[in-house]
Amino acid sequence: MNSIFDGKLRVLDISMGWAGPLVGQMFAEMGADVIKVEDTHHFDWWRGSLSMAPPEMQPIERAAVFNTANRGKRGVTLDLASARGIEILKRMIEVSDVLVENFSPGVMDRLGLGYQSVSAINPRLIMISMPSFGSDGPECNARGYGNTVEAMAGVTGLTGYHDGTGQRYTLSNALGDPVGGLHGVFALMVAIRERERTGRGQLIELAQVESLIPFVTDAMLDFQFTGKVAAARGNRHREHAPHGIYRCAEEDNWIALACETNDQWRSLAHALGIDDQRFATASERKADEDALDTELSRALAPLNAEDCVARLRDAGVLAAPVNPASAVMADPQIQSREYFVAIDRAVVGTHLYPGAVARIPETPLRADNPAPLLGEHNRQVFAETLGMTDDEVAELERIGVIGSSPRQYRVTS
């Protein structure tokens, strides 16, 4: 069965971490030929550190995050600190459709790979740059990380406990990365469609912080109308009650539930045996939310979470278990849809990975190919795309322009 691109679109992925590599992963799922370009010294930092294990254990091939975000790609290495490495990358740019990078602003220009340079090589090339904060402005040169992007976008400013302690916490370790990656895929699909019309590529800039700001639109609009900064609500909702996370019988057994209407509250109260007229209306429940949560916790305390969720769902109440990773993988709903795919990868063996989310019957997405080992496809890619002979590839490896093991290992061996 055909895929969306059938290998007719070539993507050069020189990005690292999550945001950029996610773009490449999703294009690989759509059938594009995605080539992951790394350096044997400055390899993708999501591979982890050589210090995690002795060399014989190949520690950089064991990082679950890298092995997930780079599935379906072919992997090559190039020393981009050398003129020969840059020359070869430019030759690959000449025969590619898309270039993905997420370095700090200025890095690509210093490498001689700014958009003006690469578009002169290949006018049809679409290049996407994904800096944390953008390529201009007073903070463009600040280095970004998952929790710093969340903080600058205003997400962290809305997270905190409702008890007035003022304590903030990070919502995730890198929410901006997958959000930015998804925006990047959308932007590239638009640019590919535009190239069909004009025949020319273009530069896309996607600041990760800007892709995350819409998550706090509600608070921003509220401030514009009222002049008030939204207070931290913890797990609570600005309008509905109850709304939150509640413990059931066991120590680590929690459920999430919410009531949006009085009918839903009456169904919940009946299912849990709560008969308290203080909470009859939405306004009364919201006005005395601490007492409401106390009563709910009392009613839930003797109940098993699984039975409780089943009882509430049968009553038409919005409820779900708070699942650890093990429970997600064992969830009968997820299993019945065969969402997780088993992938066999060298070094780490066979494990379950998240599958493709969208189901497209006529051109299905493919998420069951492993991530590449460092430099795994050097000979294959350089022969196919650049017509190099085995002797030429061997010479590149001899002089250190390419390789299939970290440079530190070669230096110390």
Secondary structure as GFF3:
##gff-version 3
##sequence-region A 1 413
A	DSSP	beta_strand	10	13	.	.	.	ID=ss1
A	DSSP	alpha_helix	19	29	.	.	.	ID=ss2
A	DSSP	beta_strand	33	38	.	.	.	ID=ss3
A	DSSP	three_ten_helix	45	47	.	.	.	ID=ss4
A	DSSP	three_ten_helix	50	52	.	.	.	ID=ss5
A	DSSP	three_ten_helix	55	57	.	.	.	ID=ss6
A	DSSP	three_ten_helix	59	61	.	.	.	ID=ss7
A	DSSP	alpha_helix	64	69	.	.	.	ID=ss8
A	DSSP	beta_strand	74	77	.	.	.	ID=ss9
A	DSSP	alpha_helix	83	94	.	.	.	ID=ss10
A	DSSP	beta_strand	98	101	.	.	.	ID=ss11
A	DSSP	alpha_helix	107	110	.	.	.	ID=ss12
A	DSSP	alpha_helix	115	121	.	.	.	ID=ss13
A	DSSP	beta_strand	126	129	.	.	.	ID=ss14
A	DSSP	alpha_helix	146	153	.	.	.	ID=ss15
A	DSSP	three_ten_helix	156	158	.	.	.	ID=ss16
A	DSSP	alpha_helix	176	198	.	.	.	ID=ss17
A	DSSP	beta_strand	203	205	.	.	.	ID=ss18
A	DSSP	alpha_helix	208	212	.	.	.	ID=ss19
A	DSSP	three_ten_helix	213	216	.	.	.	ID=ss20
A	DSSP	alpha_helix	217	226	.	.	.	ID=ss21
A	DSSP	beta_strand	243	247	.	.	.	ID=ss22
A	DSSP	beta_strand	254	258	.	.	.	ID=ss23
A	DSSP	alpha_helix	262	272	.	.	.	ID=ss24
A	DSSP	three_ten_helix	277	279	.	.	.	ID=ss25
A	DSSP	alpha_helix	282	287	.	.	.	ID=ss26
A	DSSP	alpha_helix	289	300	.	.	.	ID=ss27
A	DSSP	alpha_helix	305	314	.	.	.	ID=ss28
A	DSSP	beta_strand	318	321	.	.	.	ID=ss29
A	DSSP	alpha_helix	325	330	.	.	.	ID=ss30
A	DSSP	alpha_helix	332	336	.	.	.	ID=ss31
A	DSSP	beta_strand	341	345	.	.	.	ID=ss32
A	DSSP	beta_strand	349	353	.	.	.	ID=ss33
A	DSSP	alpha_helix	378	386	.	.	.	ID=ss34
A	DSSP	alpha_helix	390	398	.	.	.	ID=ss35
A	DSSP	alpha_helix	407	412	.	.	.	ID=ss36
###
